Every structure is written in structure tokens, then in C-alpha cells.
Amino acid sequence: MNYTAKILLLGSGELGKELTISAKRLNCFVIAVDNYQHAPAMAVADAFEVINMLDSKALDDVIKKHQPDFIVPEIEAIRTSKLIELEQQGFNVIPNAHATYLTMNRDAIRDLVATELGLETANYAYANSLDELGIAVEKVGIPCVLKPVMSSSGKGQSIIKSQQDINIAWHHACENMRGDQQKVIIEEFIHFESEITLLTIKQKSAETLFVKPIGHRQESGDYRESWLPAKISQSQLEKAEHIAKQVTDALGGHGLFGVEFFITKDDVIFSELSPRPHDTGMVTLISQSLSEFDLHLRAILDLPIPNIEYYGPAASAVILASTESTDFNIIGLKQGLAQKNTDIRIFGKPCTRKNRRMGVALARAHCLIKKLTFE
């Protein structure tokens, strides 16, 4: 069979699974790679590999074995220096290897945005040890937010409200950071009114596009709910789009970026950026004609995006596990799907653990999906 493209996916979680489904609809051959068997995307991919993606040799071996047209990172814990080397050898990394390196490391992307581009961000500092953290907190001020420079979905994030929190926050970050770099970023606590994700589609042969702004609520640094469109003013939206284009133009390449902002009473402040579909963007699975995964794939393949049709207000809410188990049941699926204009996506993860994201509930307009649990 002649495939549209061969895609090697680095990271095969729920976002990778949806991207794989979009890719299969356009006749792509997908190799799903992760560090454990039965990762969600492996169930729908054409082939899979289980490797430690921080192992340069293992990463090199699997890419040269499959000779993909596109290497598409989906997680942070990847040896990005190897991707730079492979790109120099002719492999196509999405959005590009340099952008992947910068955006997989909070320190690198923050320095680009604040120092090179001169855009406004929260005040920040870095620390490589507990002693350095104490100095950094004094510099930034209390309250402040501590995050590992490499992590995902809010893992390792804490709010430091007093000196007594510093030690606990440091150890929490170290236990939950990805990669092998023991480094954290300490940020000024911004008193924001809301947070948004602006999905930014950087195309190879056409202008940059934006999905309507997505509002979201976090808990313990992790996304819990998102909705589209977010309630922000036209001037705030225009400023966010301007900043997102500046940053993604500086990064280069093509694909979809999830650009996060703090919305204050008087301003729009850059927060973070992901070089791939964003977890808060799962609401696009029900809100519009082309989901964030469809849009990412079209940008990767240099296919046209003539329009995005929106179906009206929509929302998503994550479904979390309550306990740790490899033998669990899904409770409430029938009741959850009983209402009109609703949908549920079960990710297909092989085991549960407390607060692990196992699925997402989706609804349009005023629908409300009843509680679904994993037990």
C-alpha cells in the first residue's frame, strides 16, 4: 500500500492516540513509541516500539530502523539533542528539532520569550539545588510558583506560600520531574482572572491560523476542565494572537502549538508553550469540524485548512481514577452518554493510579455529563 506518510510518534498517550486516529483517516502509517507497553496510541497505530526516549542510542536505533517521513514528539522526556543530530542527517522533526528542544525545557522557552523577544512574562528565576531555591524564592518573592523545567500536565508544580513550603516544594518537584535534569523554575504568582490556551497553527505554505481561545481550570497544576470559547475581550484576543505569532515565528517549523496565557484585568501575559496538541484542547473533539489533532496533522502534511466550522459553546472535563489497579471497571458510561450532544473518550491506559487521567467527557451547549468513575 502507498501511504500518505510514515509518522513516528514519540510518546503515545491520549493526545498521541487521537493524533494517530486523525493520521489513519488520511492513510498515514504510524509507529507509536513510548516507554511502556499498551500505551493508548499503540492500540490504533500500525506498529509500536517500547524504548527509553532519553536513551540516545535507543532513540537513534528506532528512528533509523523505521525511516519515518516525520518524527512527531508528544511528550517532554525525549533526548532532544539527538533529534537535532537526526535532523541534521535529513530527518524531519515536527515542528523542528530546535523548537522541540526549546519548548521541552521551560527554562529555554522562557529565556527565548523574555530575553530574546522581550515579551512580558511573570518574573522568574532558576534553581538546581535546595539552597539555590531558597535564594531564588527570595528574589522572586512569596507567594510564587515552582515547576520542574521539564514535566507535563502540572506534575511537580507547587505554590510556595511561606518559607516552610520551600523544602516540600523542592522534593515534590524532584519526585515528579521528567528527564534527567534536576532543575526548577520559580515564577512570580500572577493574580490572574483566567487562563487561556490559544491553539496556534503554523502552516508551511499558508498563513498562521488560530482556534478560538480555550478557557481552562487547573487543580494541583493539572487541567481539569476546559471550554471554548473563553470569555476575553477582542483587544485581549488580538494581543494574545500577536504574541503567539511572534513566539511561533521565532521557533519556526510547522504544526500546531498550544500557547498558554494569563488573562489579568488589564493585560495578557505569556505563560507556557507546547509544540503539539494541548490537553486543554481536547474540547476541540466536540466543538468544531477539525479537532486540534486534525489541524496538527494537516499542518504536518502541508494540507490545506480552508476553514474551521464551530458548532457552538463546548466544554471538556477529565475523568480521573480514584485508586491504583490493573483490574478496574468503568462505571457510569451508559448514563454519561444518555444526553444529547455529549461524548466520552476512554483513553485505554492499562492501569489506574490515584488521579490518573483515564478519559475525558465532552459536551456542547448546556449539556452536562453525569459522573463517570474508574473502580
C-alpha positions as CSV (number, residue, x, y, z in Angstrom):
1,M,0.0,0.0,0.0
2,N,1.2,3.5,-0.8
3,Y,0.8,5.5,2.4
4,T,0.4,9.3,2.6
5,A,3.3,9.5,5.0
6,K,5.1,7.4,7.6
7,I,4.9,9.1,11.1
8,L,6.9,8.1,14.1
9,L,5.2,9.3,17.3
10,L,7.5,9.9,20.3
11,G,5.1,9.5,23.2
12,S,1.8,7.5,22.9
13,G,-0.6,8.8,25.5
14,E,-4.1,10.1,25.0
15,L,-3.0,13.0,22.8
16,G,-0.9,10.7,20.7
17,K,-3.9,8.3,20.3
18,E,-6.1,11.0,18.9
19,L,-3.4,12.2,16.6
20,T,-2.9,8.6,15.4
21,I,-6.7,8.3,14.7
22,S,-6.6,11.5,12.7
23,A,-3.5,10.2,10.8
24,K,-5.1,6.9,10.0
25,R,-8.1,8.7,8.5
26,L,-5.7,10.2,5.9
27,N,-3.9,6.9,5.2
28,C,-0.7,7.6,7.2
29,F,1.4,4.7,8.6
30,V,2.0,5.4,12.3
31,I,4.7,3.9,14.6
32,A,3.8,4.6,18.3
33,V,6.8,4.8,20.6
34,D,6.6,5.0,24.4
35,N,8.5,3.7,27.5
36,Y,5.8,1.2,28.4
37,Q,3.7,-1.4,26.6
38,H,0.0,-0.9,25.8
39,A,0.2,2.9,25.8
40,P,-3.0,4.3,24.3
41,A,-1.8,5.2,20.8
42,M,-0.3,1.7,20.4
43,A,-3.8,0.2,20.2
44,V,-4.6,2.2,17.0
45,A,-1.1,2.5,15.4
46,D,0.3,0.3,12.6
47,A,3.4,-0.6,14.7
48,F,4.9,0.2,18.1
49,E,8.2,0.3,19.9
50,V,9.0,0.4,23.6
51,I,12.1,2.3,24.5
52,N,13.5,4.9,26.9
53,M,13.4,8.0,24.8
54,L,16.1,9.7,26.9
55,D,18.5,6.9,25.7
56,S,20.2,8.5,22.7
57,K,21.2,5.2,21.2
58,A,17.8,3.6,21.6
59,L,16.2,6.7,20.0
60,D,18.7,6.7,17.1
61,D,18.1,3.0,16.5
62,V,14.3,3.1,16.4
63,I,14.2,6.1,14.1
64,K,16.8,4.7,11.7
65,K,15.0,1.3,11.8
66,H,11.7,2.8,10.6
67,Q,13.0,5.7,8.4
68,P,9.9,7.9,9.0
69,D,8.9,10.9,6.9
70,F,8.0,12.8,10.1
71,I,9.2,12.5,13.7
72,V,6.4,13.9,15.9
73,P,7.2,14.4,19.7
74,E,4.2,14.1,22.0
75,I,5.9,14.2,25.4
76,E,8.8,16.1,27.1
77,A,11.1,13.2,28.2
78,I,12.9,12.9,24.9
79,R,16.7,13.3,24.2
80,T,16.2,16.4,22.1
81,S,19.9,16.8,21.4
82,K,19.6,13.5,19.4
83,L,16.7,15.0,17.5
84,I,18.8,17.9,16.5
85,E,21.5,15.5,15.3
86,L,19.0,13.4,13.4
87,E,17.5,16.5,11.7
88,Q,21.0,17.4,10.5
89,Q,21.1,14.0,8.9
90,G,17.9,14.7,6.9
91,F,15.1,13.5,9.2
92,N,12.0,15.8,9.5
93,V,11.2,16.7,13.2
94,I,7.9,18.5,13.9
95,P,7.8,21.4,14.3
96,N,11.6,21.3,14.0
97,A,14.4,20.0,16.3
98,H,15.4,23.4,17.7
99,A,11.8,24.3,18.5
100,T,11.3,20.9,20.1
101,Y,14.4,21.4,22.3
102,L,13.4,24.9,23.4
103,T,9.8,24.1,24.2
104,M,10.5,20.8,26.0
105,N,12.5,22.8,28.5
106,R,10.7,25.6,30.5
107,D,14.0,27.5,31.0
108,A,14.9,27.6,27.3
109,I,11.5,28.8,26.1
110,R,11.2,31.3,28.9
111,D,14.6,32.8,28.1
112,L,13.6,33.0,24.4
113,V,10.3,34.8,25.1
114,A,11.6,37.1,27.9
115,T,15.1,37.8,26.9
116,E,15.4,37.4,23.1
117,L,11.9,38.6,22.1
118,G,11.4,41.0,25.1
119,L,7.9,39.9,25.8
120,E,6.3,40.3,29.2
121,T,6.2,37.2,31.4
122,A,6.0,36.6,35.2
123,N,9.2,37.4,37.0
124,Y,11.3,34.2,37.3
125,A,14.5,32.5,38.5
126,Y,16.0,29.1,38.3
127,A,17.4,26.7,40.9
128,N,19.5,23.5,40.7
129,S,19.5,22.7,44.4
130,L,17.5,23.3,47.6
131,D,20.0,26.0,48.6
132,E,19.6,27.8,45.3
133,L,15.8,27.5,45.6
134,G,15.9,29.5,48.8
135,I,17.8,32.3,47.1
136,A,15.5,32.2,44.1
137,V,12.4,32.4,46.2
138,E,13.8,35.5,48.0
139,K,14.5,37.1,44.6
140,V,11.1,36.4,43.1
141,G,9.1,36.8,46.3
142,I,6.4,34.9,48.1
143,P,3.9,33.7,47.0
144,C,5.5,32.1,44.0
145,V,5.0,29.0,41.8
146,L,7.6,26.3,41.5
147,K,7.8,24.0,38.5
148,P,10.3,21.5,37.2
149,V,11.9,22.8,33.9
150,M,10.8,19.5,32.3
151,S,7.4,18.0,33.3
152,S,3.9,17.6,31.9
153,S,0.3,18.1,32.9
154,G,1.3,20.1,36.0
155,K,3.4,17.3,37.6
156,G,5.7,18.6,40.3
157,Q,4.1,22.0,40.5
158,S,3.6,23.8,43.8
159,I,2.6,27.2,45.2
160,I,5.1,28.4,47.8
161,K,3.1,30.5,50.3
162,S,5.7,30.6,53.1
163,Q,9.3,29.7,53.9
164,Q,8.1,26.4,55.4
165,D,6.8,25.3,51.9
166,I,10.2,25.5,50.2
167,N,11.6,22.2,51.3
168,I,8.3,20.3,50.5
169,A,8.0,22.0,47.1
170,W,11.6,21.1,46.1
171,H,11.1,17.4,46.9
172,H,7.7,17.4,45.2
173,A,9.3,18.8,42.0
174,C,12.2,16.4,42.1
175,E,9.9,13.4,42.5
176,N,7.8,14.4,39.5
177,M,10.2,16.0,37.0
178,R,10.7,14.3,33.7
179,G,14.1,13.8,32.1
180,D,17.3,13.8,34.0
181,Q,17.8,17.5,34.7
182,Q,17.3,18.4,38.4
183,K,16.3,22.0,37.7
184,V,13.3,24.1,38.6
185,I,11.8,27.4,37.6
186,I,10.4,29.7,40.2
187,E,7.8,32.2,38.9
188,E,6.1,35.2,40.4
189,F,2.5,34.4,41.3
190,I,0.3,36.2,38.9
191,H,-3.1,37.3,40.2
192,F,-5.0,36.5,37.0
193,E,-8.7,36.5,36.3
194,S,-8.5,33.5,33.9
195,E,-6.1,31.3,31.9
196,I,-6.4,30.5,28.2
197,T,-4.8,28.3,25.7
198,L,-4.5,29.7,22.2
199,L,-4.1,26.9,19.7
200,T,-1.8,28.3,17.0
201,I,-1.4,26.5,13.7
202,K,1.8,27.4,11.9
203,Q,1.4,26.3,8.3
204,K,4.2,25.6,5.8
205,S,2.5,27.1,2.7
206,A,-0.1,29.4,4.2
207,E,-0.7,32.0,7.0
208,T,-0.8,31.2,10.7
209,L,-4.3,30.3,12.0
210,F,-5.8,30.4,15.5
211,V,-8.5,28.3,17.1
212,K,-10.9,30.3,19.2
213,P,-9.4,30.8,22.7
214,I,-9.9,28.0,25.2
215,G,-10.5,28.7,28.9
216,H,-9.4,26.1,31.4
217,R,-9.4,25.4,35.1
218,Q,-6.5,23.7,36.8
219,E,-6.2,21.8,40.1
220,S,-2.8,20.9,41.6
221,G,-1.2,22.3,38.4
222,D,-3.1,19.9,36.2
223,Y,-6.0,20.6,33.7
224,R,-9.4,19.5,35.0
225,E,-11.9,21.4,32.7
226,S,-11.7,23.4,29.5
227,W,-14.3,25.3,27.5
228,L,-14.5,27.1,24.1
229,P,-14.7,30.0,23.6
230,A,-13.1,31.6,26.6
231,K,-14.6,34.9,27.7
232,I,-12.0,37.5,26.8
233,S,-12.2,40.9,25.1
234,Q,-11.4,41.4,21.5
235,S,-8.3,43.5,22.4
236,Q,-7.1,40.8,24.7
237,L,-7.5,38.2,21.9
238,E,-5.7,40.3,19.4
239,K,-2.8,40.8,21.8
240,A,-2.6,37.0,22.6
241,E,-2.6,36.2,18.8
242,H,0.1,38.8,18.2
243,I,2.3,37.3,21.0
244,A,1.6,33.7,19.9
245,K,2.6,34.5,16.3
246,Q,5.8,36.3,17.4
247,V,6.9,33.3,19.5
248,T,6.0,30.6,17.0
249,D,7.6,32.6,14.2
250,A,10.8,32.7,16.3
251,L,10.6,28.9,16.8
252,G,10.0,28.2,13.1
253,G,8.8,24.9,11.6
254,H,5.2,23.9,11.1
255,G,2.5,22.3,13.2
256,L,0.1,23.2,16.0
257,F,1.3,24.9,19.1
258,G,-0.6,25.2,22.4
259,V,0.3,28.7,23.7
260,E,-0.9,29.5,27.3
261,F,-1.6,32.9,28.7
262,F,-2.6,34.5,32.0
263,I,-5.5,37.0,31.5
264,T,-5.4,39.8,34.1
265,K,-7.8,42.7,34.4
266,D,-5.6,44.9,32.3
267,D,-3.2,42.6,30.4
268,V,-2.3,39.4,28.6
269,I,0.8,37.7,29.9
270,F,2.6,34.7,28.2
271,S,2.8,31.6,30.4
272,E,3.9,28.5,28.6
273,L,4.0,26.8,25.2
274,S,3.8,23.2,23.9
275,P,4.9,22.3,20.3
276,R,2.0,19.9,19.8
277,P,-1.7,19.4,20.6
278,H,-2.6,20.5,24.2
279,D,-4.5,18.6,26.8
280,T,-7.0,21.6,27.3
281,G,-7.6,21.4,23.5
282,M,-9.4,18.1,23.8
283,V,-12.6,20.2,23.9
284,T,-12.0,20.6,20.1
285,L,-13.0,16.9,19.7
286,I,-16.6,18.1,20.0
287,S,-16.6,21.9,19.4
288,Q,-15.7,22.0,15.7
289,S,-15.2,20.3,12.4
290,L,-11.5,19.9,12.7
291,S,-10.0,19.0,16.1
292,E,-6.6,20.1,17.2
293,F,-5.3,16.7,16.1
294,D,-6.7,17.1,12.6
295,L,-5.2,20.6,12.4
296,H,-1.8,19.4,13.7
297,L,-1.8,16.7,11.1
298,R,-2.8,18.9,8.2
299,A,0.0,21.4,9.2
300,I,2.5,18.5,9.3
301,L,1.5,17.1,5.9
302,D,1.1,20.6,4.4
303,L,-2.5,20.0,3.6
304,P,-5.0,23.0,3.2
305,I,-7.2,24.2,6.1
306,P,-9.8,26.2,4.3
307,N,-12.0,26.8,7.3
308,I,-12.8,25.6,10.8
309,E,-16.6,25.3,11.5
310,Y,-17.6,25.8,15.1
311,Y,-20.7,24.1,16.5
312,G,-21.2,26.5,19.4
313,P,-20.0,26.6,23.0
314,A,-18.5,23.4,24.2
315,A,-16.6,22.0,27.3
316,S,-14.5,19.1,28.4
317,A,-13.9,17.6,31.8
318,V,-11.3,14.9,32.7
319,I,-12.2,11.6,34.2
320,L,-9.8,10.6,36.9
321,A,-9.1,7.3,38.6
322,S,-9.6,7.1,42.4
323,T,-7.3,4.1,43.2
324,E,-4.4,2.2,41.8
325,S,-5.3,-1.0,39.9
326,T,-4.6,-3.2,36.9
327,D,-8.1,-4.8,37.2
328,F,-10.6,-2.0,37.1
329,N,-14.1,-1.3,35.8
330,I,-15.6,1.7,34.1
331,I,-18.7,2.8,36.0
332,G,-21.4,5.1,34.5
333,L,-20.7,5.0,30.8
334,K,-24.3,4.4,29.8
335,Q,-25.6,7.1,32.0
336,G,-22.9,9.5,30.8
337,L,-23.9,9.1,27.1
338,A,-27.6,9.3,27.7
339,Q,-27.9,13.0,26.9
340,K,-27.8,14.7,23.5
341,N,-24.6,16.4,22.2
342,T,-22.3,14.6,24.5
343,D,-19.4,12.2,24.0
344,I,-16.9,10.3,26.2
345,R,-13.4,9.2,25.2
346,I,-11.8,6.4,27.2
347,F,-8.0,6.6,26.7
348,G,-7.3,2.9,27.1
349,K,-4.5,3.1,29.7
350,P,-3.5,-0.3,31.1
351,C,-3.7,0.6,34.7
352,T,-5.1,3.2,37.1
353,R,-3.5,5.2,39.9
354,K,-4.9,7.9,42.0
355,N,-5.8,11.0,40.0
356,R,-4.5,9.5,36.7
357,R,-6.3,10.8,33.7
358,M,-8.3,7.9,32.2
359,G,-10.7,9.6,29.9
360,V,-12.5,12.9,29.0
361,A,-16.1,13.9,29.0
362,L,-17.2,16.2,26.2
363,A,-20.4,18.3,25.8
364,R,-21.9,21.0,23.6
365,A,-24.1,23.9,24.7
366,H,-25.9,23.3,28.0
367,C,-25.4,19.6,28.3
368,L,-23.9,18.1,31.5
369,I,-22.4,14.6,31.5
370,K,-23.0,12.7,34.7
371,K,-20.2,11.4,36.8
372,L,-18.1,8.6,35.4
373,T,-15.6,6.7,37.6
374,F,-13.0,4.0,37.3
375,E,-13.2,1.5,40.1
